[in-house]
Amino acid sequence: MMKTSNEHDFTNPRWGHNLDILNWDTEAKTGRAACWVTPGLKEGDIVIVKSHRGSMRLAATNVKWQSNVGDMYIFDISLPENEQDPESRSDDEGSWVCKVRRNGGGTSILDVASTKEKAQALADEFNTQYQTDNYFIEPYNEALHAHSRNG
């Protein structure tokens, strides 16, 4: 039977769902981290964290549950096997946008996501949190979103 790994997205941390990188070797792309998450982190799970180029996927190994804090885990992190170096990825890799409808008309972009599922999860999170239906997703359209004030 093949073991399946779960993904835990920590790019939008909140109480009870957060990750701290305790140390990171930029050359080896390995380090140690602690997280607070339910359901728990398991060996081989993927954690997604913010990086200076967007987000980074890291594999969790040597996972140790901390019995004094029921949702805390300390573990090693590294690039998953057979994955592209996140430092060499393009900054505009997203293909879906999460938006909010404004009361006075118009919309604002909240985030650009690499998958429809991630964009929808963010919209659902905000709609639940604010008990509304003003948050929605749509496909990324470069003609609509490729505006820069810096030339």
Helices and strands as residue ranges (DSSP letters): E 7-9, E 18-25, E 30-36, E 46-51, E 54-65, E 72-78, G 86-88, E 96-101, E 107-113, H 116-130, E 135-139, H 142-145
